[in-house]
């Protein structure tokens, strides 16, 4: 089993299981919900010019608080590569509730690649599953903070996934 801060790769007889779980607190969600709470309790009450504007601001503030709380909820991505049936099943959960469950044949997958990290928008490199018809699907949870996971670790994860499944490494294929 290979592991980094948020992603594990486990090989069994006929499957490869890639688990990704966000660990730690999402500071953007915490700050967003704290600011929304402050604005809803104090600023909206003093700055509203009429009763209707106050209730509109209160409703908007509560919606923003709920968005911040949603950003704080624990997320997990489970990707199971079934080598016998040549299928991939990818499930995304928030707080234990599956909100996206997708299944693909290996023939529908173009390969595995990396979305490069950036210092500008503060994100790490992340392995993704490239589907022939559709957007790239992250194999790791999206972080809104830098966890210090470099491109070297992501390249190693992609190589392990490609070696175990026989899928094409898009990055290596583009170099050739």
The 8 nearest C-alpha neighbors of each residue, nearest first, counted from 0:
[[1, 9, 8, 2, 7, 10, 16, 11],
 [2, 0, 8, 7, 9, 3, 156, 6],
 [1, 3, 7, 6, 0, 8, 4, 5],
 [2, 4, 5, 6, 7, 1, 148, 152],
 [3, 5, 6, 2, 146, 148, 22, 7],
 [4, 6, 20, 19, 3, 21, 22, 7],
 [5, 7, 19, 18, 3, 2, 4, 139],
 [8, 6, 2, 18, 1, 17, 19, 9],
 [7, 9, 17, 1, 0, 16, 18, 2],
 [8, 10, 0, 16, 15, 17, 7, 11],
 [11, 9, 15, 14, 16, 8, 12, 0],
 [10, 12, 14, 13, 15, 9, 16, 81],
 [13, 11, 14, 10, 15, 82, 83, 81],
 [12, 14, 82, 11, 83, 81, 15, 10],
 [15, 13, 81, 11, 80, 82, 12, 10],
 [14, 16, 10, 80, 9, 79, 11, 17],
 [17, 15, 79, 9, 8, 78, 10, 14],
 [16, 18, 8, 78, 7, 77, 79, 9],
 [19, 17, 77, 7, 6, 76, 16, 78],
 [18, 20, 6, 76, 139, 5, 75, 140],
 [21, 19, 75, 5, 74, 22, 140, 76],
 [20, 22, 74, 5, 140, 73, 75, 23],
 [23, 21, 20, 5, 24, 73, 4, 74],
 [22, 24, 25, 21, 73, 26, 71, 5],
 [23, 25, 26, 22, 71, 29, 28, 21],
 [24, 26, 28, 27, 71, 29, 23, 70],
 [25, 27, 29, 28, 24, 30, 144, 143],
 [26, 28, 30, 29, 25, 31, 143, 70],
 [29, 27, 67, 70, 31, 26, 71, 25],
 [30, 28, 26, 32, 27, 31, 33, 67],
 [29, 31, 33, 27, 32, 28, 26, 34],
 [32, 30, 28, 34, 67, 29, 33, 27],
 [31, 33, 67, 64, 35, 29, 34, 30],
 [34, 32, 30, 36, 35, 31, 29, 37],
 [33, 35, 37, 31, 36, 32, 30, 38],
 [36, 34, 32, 38, 64, 33, 37, 60],
 [35, 37, 33, 39, 34, 38, 32, 40],
 [38, 36, 34, 40, 35, 39, 41, 33],
 [37, 39, 42, 35, 36, 41, 40, 43],
 [38, 40, 60, 36, 43, 37, 57, 41],
 [41, 39, 37, 38, 36, 42, 43, 44],
 [42, 40, 44, 38, 43, 39, 37, 45],
 [41, 43, 38, 45, 44, 46, 39, 40],
 [44, 42, 46, 39, 45, 41, 47, 38],
 [45, 43, 42, 41, 46, 47, 53, 40],
 [46, 44, 42, 43, 47, 41, 48, 53],
 [45, 47, 43, 44, 42, 48, 53, 41],
 [48, 46, 53, 49, 52, 43, 45, 44],
 [47, 49, 46, 52, 50, 53, 45, 51],
 [50, 48, 52, 51, 47, 53, 54, 46],
 [49, 51, 53, 52, 54, 48, 47, 55],
 [52, 50, 54, 53, 49, 55, 48, 56],
 [51, 53, 55, 49, 54, 50, 47, 56],
 [52, 54, 50, 56, 47, 51, 55, 57],
 [55, 53, 57, 51, 56, 52, 58, 50],
 [54, 56, 52, 58, 57, 53, 51, 59],
 [57, 55, 59, 53, 54, 58, 60, 52],
 [56, 58, 54, 60, 55, 59, 39, 53],
 [57, 59, 55, 61, 60, 56, 54, 62],
 [60, 58, 56, 62, 57, 61, 55, 63],
 [61, 59, 57, 39, 63, 62, 58, 35],
 [60, 62, 64, 58, 63, 59, 57, 65],
 [61, 63, 59, 65, 60, 64, 66, 58],
 [64, 62, 66, 60, 65, 61, 35, 67],
 [65, 63, 32, 61, 67, 35, 66, 62],
 [64, 66, 68, 62, 63, 67, 69, 61],
 [67, 65, 63, 69, 68, 64, 62, 70],
 [68, 66, 32, 28, 70, 64, 69, 65],
 [67, 69, 65, 71, 70, 66, 64, 32],
 [70, 68, 66, 71, 67, 72, 65, 28],
 [71, 69, 28, 67, 68, 72, 66, 25],
 [72, 70, 68, 69, 28, 25, 73, 67],
 [71, 73, 69, 70, 94, 74, 93, 68],
 [74, 72, 94, 93, 21, 71, 75, 22],
 [75, 73, 93, 92, 21, 20, 94, 72],
 [74, 76, 20, 92, 19, 91, 21, 77],
 [77, 75, 91, 19, 90, 18, 92, 140],
 [76, 78, 18, 90, 89, 17, 19, 91],
 [79, 77, 89, 17, 88, 16, 90, 18],
 [78, 80, 16, 88, 87, 15, 81, 17],
 [79, 81, 87, 15, 14, 82, 86, 16],
 [82, 80, 14, 86, 83, 85, 84, 87],
 [81, 83, 85, 13, 14, 84, 80, 164],
 [84, 82, 85, 81, 13, 14, 86, 80],
 [83, 85, 86, 82, 81, 104, 87, 13],
 [86, 84, 82, 105, 83, 81, 104, 87],
 [87, 85, 104, 81, 84, 105, 103, 80],
 [86, 88, 80, 103, 102, 79, 81, 104],
 [89, 87, 102, 79, 78, 101, 103, 80],
 [88, 90, 78, 101, 77, 100, 102, 79],
 [91, 89, 100, 77, 99, 76, 101, 78],
 [90, 92, 76, 99, 97, 75, 98, 100],
 [93, 91, 97, 96, 75, 95, 74, 98],
 [92, 94, 74, 96, 95, 73, 72, 75],
 [93, 95, 73, 96, 72, 74, 92, 75],
 [94, 96, 93, 92, 97, 74, 75, 73],
 [97, 95, 92, 93, 94, 98, 91, 99],
 [98, 96, 92, 91, 99, 95, 93, 90],
 [97, 99, 92, 91, 96, 100, 93, 90],
 [100, 98, 91, 90, 97, 101, 92, 89],
 [99, 101, 90, 89, 91, 98, 97, 102],
 [102, 100, 89, 88, 90, 99, 103, 87],
 [101, 103, 88, 87, 89, 86, 100, 104],
 [104, 102, 87, 86, 107, 105, 88, 101],
 [103, 105, 86, 106, 107, 85, 87, 102],
 [104, 106, 108, 107, 85, 86, 103, 87],
 [105, 107, 104, 108, 109, 103, 85, 86],
 [108, 106, 104, 105, 131, 130, 103, 109],
 [109, 107, 130, 105, 106, 110, 131, 129],
 [108, 110, 131, 129, 130, 107, 167, 111],
 [111, 109, 167, 129, 166, 108, 169, 168],
 [110, 112, 128, 168, 129, 169, 127, 167],
 [113, 111, 169, 127, 126, 170, 168, 128],
 [114, 112, 126, 125, 127, 115, 124, 153],
 [115, 113, 125, 124, 126, 116, 127, 112],
 [116, 114, 124, 113, 125, 117, 123, 150],
 [115, 117, 124, 123, 122, 114, 118, 125],
 [116, 118, 119, 122, 121, 120, 123, 115],
 [117, 119, 121, 120, 122, 116, 123, 145],
 [120, 118, 117, 121, 122, 116, 123, 145],
 [119, 121, 118, 117, 122, 116, 143, 144],
 [122, 120, 118, 119, 117, 145, 144, 123],
 [123, 121, 116, 117, 145, 120, 144, 118],
 [124, 122, 116, 145, 148, 125, 117, 149],
 [123, 125, 116, 115, 150, 114, 149, 153],
 [124, 126, 114, 113, 153, 123, 127, 139],
 [127, 125, 113, 138, 112, 153, 137, 157],
 [128, 126, 137, 138, 136, 112, 113, 111],
 [127, 129, 111, 136, 135, 137, 110, 130],
 [130, 128, 135, 110, 109, 111, 108, 127],
 [129, 131, 108, 109, 132, 133, 107, 135],
 [132, 130, 109, 108, 107, 133, 129, 134],
 [133, 131, 130, 134, 107, 108, 129, 109],
 [134, 132, 130, 131, 135, 129, 136, 108],
 [133, 135, 136, 130, 129, 132, 131, 128],
 [136, 134, 129, 128, 127, 130, 137, 133],
 [135, 137, 128, 127, 134, 138, 129, 130],
 [138, 136, 127, 139, 128, 126, 135, 140],
 [139, 137, 127, 126, 136, 128, 76, 140],
 [138, 140, 19, 137, 141, 6, 125, 126],
 [141, 139, 19, 21, 142, 20, 76, 75],
 [142, 140, 139, 143, 137, 21, 125, 122],
 [143, 141, 144, 140, 122, 145, 21, 25],
 [142, 144, 122, 141, 27, 25, 145, 121],
 [145, 143, 142, 121, 122, 146, 25, 26],
 [146, 144, 122, 147, 121, 123, 143, 142],
 [145, 147, 148, 144, 123, 4, 142, 122],
 [148, 146, 145, 149, 123, 4, 122, 144],
 [149, 147, 146, 123, 152, 150, 124, 153],
 [150, 148, 151, 152, 147, 124, 123, 153],
 [149, 151, 153, 124, 152, 154, 148, 115],
 [152, 150, 154, 149, 153, 155, 148, 156],
 [153, 151, 155, 150, 154, 149, 156, 148],
 [152, 154, 150, 156, 155, 151, 126, 125],
 [155, 153, 157, 151, 156, 152, 150, 158],
 [156, 154, 158, 152, 153, 157, 159, 151],
 [157, 155, 153, 159, 154, 158, 152, 160],
 [156, 158, 154, 160, 159, 155, 161, 153],
 [159, 157, 155, 161, 156, 160, 162, 154],
 [160, 158, 162, 156, 157, 161, 163, 155],
 [159, 161, 157, 163, 158, 162, 164, 156],
 [160, 162, 166, 158, 165, 164, 159, 163],
 [161, 163, 159, 160, 165, 164, 158, 166],
 [164, 162, 160, 161, 165, 159, 15, 10],
 [165, 163, 161, 166, 162, 160, 82, 80],
 [164, 166, 161, 162, 163, 167, 160, 168],
 [167, 165, 161, 164, 110, 168, 111, 162],
 [166, 168, 110, 169, 161, 111, 165, 109],
 [167, 169, 111, 171, 170, 110, 161, 172],
 [170, 168, 172, 112, 171, 110, 167, 111],
 [169, 171, 173, 172, 168, 112, 174, 113],
 [172, 170, 174, 173, 168, 169, 175, 167],
 [171, 173, 169, 175, 174, 170, 168, 167],
 [172, 174, 170, 171, 175, 169, 168, 112],
 [175, 173, 171, 172, 170, 169, 168, 112],
 [174, 172, 173, 171, 170, 169, 168, 167]]
